[in-house]
């Protein structure tokens, strides 16, 4: 986790692909689109909602709870990012 919350960079567009704690899944094609386009997607969960993007060789997530950003995380893979964030904020 970063002490400073890292927001989604300006100029990225939201897409309908993402990750879900409902069935612990990552949508097919999500990683490729993040890596190759100027886009971001969501990590949907019961206790939080994350905004996910790729920059500087890593996947990043800005975690939101109760309508405000509370933390940000960075990992080398989407799976690691999902695990790190869910370990902190819940797997539901």
C-alpha positions in Angstrom: 0.0 0.0 0.0 1.2 3.5 -0.7 1.0 6.3 1.9 -0.1 8.6 -0.9 -3.2 7.6 -2.8 -2.4 7.2 -6.5 -5.4 8.1 -8.6 -6.3 6.9 -12.1 -4.2 9.0 -14.5 -5.9 11.6 -16.6 -6.8 10.6 -20.1 -7.7 7.0 -19.4 -11.2 5.8 -20.4 -13.2 3.4 -18.3 -14.0 0.0 -19.9 -16.6 -2.7 -19.0 -14.0 -5.3 -18.2 -12.6 -5.9 -14.7 -12.2 -8.1 -11.7 -14.8 -9.4 -9.3 -14.7 -10.8 -5.8 -18.2 -12.3 -6.3 -16.6 -15.3 -8.2 -12.9 -14.3 -7.7 -12.5 -13.8 -11.5 -10.6 -11.5 -13.9 -12.5 -10.9 -17.2 -10.9 -12.4 -20.3 -9.1 -9.7 -22.2 -8.9 -7.3 -19.2 -5.1 -7.6 -18.8 -4.5 -7.1 -22.6 -6.6 -4.1 -22.8 -5.0 -2.5 -19.7 -1.5 -3.1 -21.1 -2.2 -2.0 -24.7 -4.8 0.8 -24.4 -5.3 4.0 -22.5 -8.1 2.4 -20.3 -9.0 1.5 -16.7 -11.5 -1.0 -15.3 -13.1 -1.9 -11.9 -12.4 -4.4 -9.2 -15.9 -5.0 -7.8 -16.3 -6.3 -4.2 -18.8 -6.1 -1.3 -16.6 -3.8 0.9 -14.8 -1.7 -1.7 -14.6 -0.8 -5.3 -11.3 -0.4 -7.0 -10.1 1.4 -10.1 -7.5 -0.6 -12.0 -5.0 0.5 -14.6 -1.5 -0.4 -16.0 1.4 2.0 -16.0 5.2 1.9 -15.6 5.3 -1.9 -15.9 2.8 -2.6 -13.1 -0.9 -2.9 -12.4 -2.3 -0.3 -10.0 -5.5 0.0 -8.0 -7.1 2.9 -6.3 -9.4 1.5 -3.6 -12.6 3.4 -2.8 -14.9 2.9 0.2 -17.9 4.9 1.2 -17.5 7.2 -1.8 -13.9 8.2 -1.3 -10.5 6.9 -2.2 -8.8 5.2 0.8 -5.6 3.5 -0.5 -3.7 2.5 -3.6 -1.7 -0.6 -4.4 0.7 -1.8 -7.2 1.6 -5.3 -8.2 3.3 -7.0 -11.2 0.2 -9.1 -12.1 -3.6 -8.7 -11.8 -3.8 -11.8 -9.7 -1.3 -10.5 -7.2 -3.2 -7.1 -7.2 -6.5 -8.9 -6.5 -4.9 -10.9 -3.7 -3.2 -7.9 -2.1 -6.2 -5.7 -2.1 -8.7 -8.4 -1.1 -6.4 -9.5 1.8 -6.6 -6.0 3.1 -10.3 -5.1 2.4 -12.1 -8.4 2.2 -12.7 -11.2 -0.3 -16.5 -10.8 -0.4 
